[in-house]
Amino acid sequence: MSTAAARDGRAAARDEAAVTTFVETFGATLTAAGMQRLVGRVIALLLTDDDGRMTAAEIQQALHISRAAVSGAMTFLHAYGFVTKERERGSRRDVYVLQTDTWHDVTLQKAAVIGYLVDQLERGVAAVGGPATPAGRRLAYSVEFYRFVAEEMDGIIARWEERRDEVRPRYLD
């Protein structure tokens, strides 16, 4: 959908070739950011699915991958809260559902890791004899950086939660 069409509430024609290109390029972007390649492709695929719900067979067919590959990716995505697994009504098939606030939740998890980095780096400062040593200064400098990132992350998350409440009705409710 074009940005103008989205603002006006009009749906543009779906371009399957462009969708396929997006899935591959966005998947590659997520891979460059540190995500497993297939996991990134599956996230991109689910983002482009109109209802964000797909069976393993649909994912397998769309990405031209094996059942085992789908299973591994979905296990990872489920463990990190990107998807939930539901039973398709009247069927024994599982449907994987993309969770809307996953990016927020994953970012919160990453923020917790930053706190862990600060703690470990502070231990490193003490281990090398404190900030009076060259190694201690380098480590203490890293502590300052990660403290700054953690403080900023807290503010970013708080501001997003306020903004999310404003924008969510336009897109999801």
C-alpha positions in Angstrom: 0.0 0.0 0.0 1.3 3.4 -0.8 1.9 5.9 2.0 -0.8 8.2 0.5 -3.3 5.3 0.2 -2.6 4.3 3.8 -3.3 7.9 5.0 -6.5 8.1 3.0 -7.6 4.6 4.2 -7.6 3.3 0.6 -6.1 -0.1 -0.2 -3.7 -0.3 -3.1 -3.4 -3.4 -5.3 -1.2 -6.0 -3.8 1.9 -6.6 -5.9 3.0 -10.2 -5.2 6.4 -9.7 -6.9 7.1 -6.7 -4.7 5.9 -8.6 -1.7 8.3 -11.5 -2.5 11.1 -9.0 -2.9 10.2 -7.3 0.4 10.2 -10.7 2.2 13.7 -11.5 1.0 15.2 -8.0 1.5 13.6 -7.4 4.9 14.6 -10.9 5.9 18.2 -10.1 4.9 18.0 -6.8 6.9 17.0 -8.7 10.0 19.8 -11.2 9.3 22.3 -8.3 9.1 20.9 -7.1 12.5 21.9 -10.5 14.0 18.8 -12.7 13.5 19.0 -16.1 11.9 18.3 -15.9 8.1 15.3 -18.2 8.0 13.8 -16.6 11.1 14.1 -13.2 9.5 12.4 -14.4 6.3 9.5 -16.0 8.3 8.9 -12.8 10.2 8.9 -10.8 7.0 6.5 -13.3 5.4 4.1 -13.1 8.4 4.2 -9.3 8.4 3.1 -9.4 4.7 0.3 -11.8 5.3 -3.0 -9.9 5.6 -4.1 -11.6 8.8 -0.7 -12.5 10.1 -1.7 -16.1 10.4 -0.2 -19.0 8.5 0.1 -22.7 8.8 3.5 -24.5 8.6 2.6 -25.8 5.1 1.8 -22.2 3.9 5.1 -21.0 5.2 6.9 -24.0 3.7 5.3 -23.3 0.3 5.9 -19.6 0.3 9.6 -19.7 1.3 10.4 -23.0 -0.6 11.9 -24.6 2.6 11.6 -28.0 4.3 9.1 -28.9 7.0 12.0 -29.3 9.4 13.2 -25.7 8.6 9.8 -24.3 9.3 9.6 -26.2 12.6 13.0 -24.9 13.7 12.1 -21.3 12.8 8.7 -21.5 14.5 10.2 -23.0 17.7 12.6 -20.0 17.8 9.9 -17.5 17.1 7.5 -19.0 19.6 10.2 -19.0 22.3 10.8 -15.3 21.8 7.2 -14.4 21.6 7.1 -13.4 18.0 4.3 -15.9 17.3 1.7 -17.9 19.1 0.4 -21.3 18.0 -3.3 -21.9 17.7 -5.5 -24.7 16.5 -7.3 -24.0 13.2 -11.0 -24.3 13.9 -12.4 -27.7 12.9 -8.9 -29.0 12.1 -5.9 -30.6 13.6 -3.6 -28.1 11.9 -1.7 -25.5 13.9 -1.7 -21.9 12.8 1.1 -19.5 13.7 0.0 -16.0 14.5 2.3 -13.0 14.5 2.1 -11.0 17.6 1.7 -7.3 17.1 3.8 -5.9 19.9 6.7 -8.2 19.4 9.2 -5.5 18.5 8.4 -3.7 21.7 8.7 -6.9 23.7 12.0 -7.9 22.1 13.4 -4.4 22.6 12.5 -4.6 26.3 14.4 -7.9 26.5 17.4 -6.3 24.8 17.2 -3.4 27.3 17.5 -6.0 30.1 20.7 -7.4 28.4 22.2 -3.9 28.5 21.8 -3.9 32.3 23.6 -7.2 32.4 26.4 -5.8 30.3 26.8 -2.9 32.8 27.0 -5.3 35.7 29.6 -7.5 34.0 31.7 -4.5 32.9 31.7 -3.1 36.4 33.0 -6.5 37.6 35.7 -6.2 34.9 36.7 -2.7 36.2 37.2 -4.2 39.7 39.0 -7.2 38.4 41.7 -5.2 36.6 42.4 -3.0 39.6 39.8 -0.2 39.2 39.6 2.8 37.0 43.1 3.9 37.9 44.6 1.3 35.5 44.5 1.7 31.7 42.3 -1.4 31.3 40.1 -0.2 34.1 39.6 3.2 32.4 38.7 1.4 29.1 36.2 -0.8 30.9 34.8 2.1 33.0 34.3 4.1 29.7 32.3 1.2 28.4 30.2 1.1 31.5 29.4 4.8 31.0 28.3 4.1 27.4 26.0 1.3 28.3 24.6 3.2 31.3 23.8 6.0 28.9 22.2 3.6 26.4 20.1 2.0 29.2 18.9 5.3 30.4 18.0 6.4 26.9 16.3 3.1 26.2 14.1 3.5 29.2 13.0 6.9 27.9 12.4 5.6 24.4 10.3 2.7 25.6 8.2 5.0 27.8 7.7 7.5 24.9 6.8 4.6 22.6 4.2 3.3 25.0 2.5 6.7 25.0 2.7 7.0 21.3 1.5 3.4 20.7 -1.7 4.2 22.5 -2.2 7.1 20.0 -1.3 5.3 16.8 -2.6 1.7 17.5 -6.2 2.5 16.7 -5.2 3.7 13.2 -3.5 0.4 12.3 -4.7 -2.4 14.5 -8.0 -1.9 16.3 
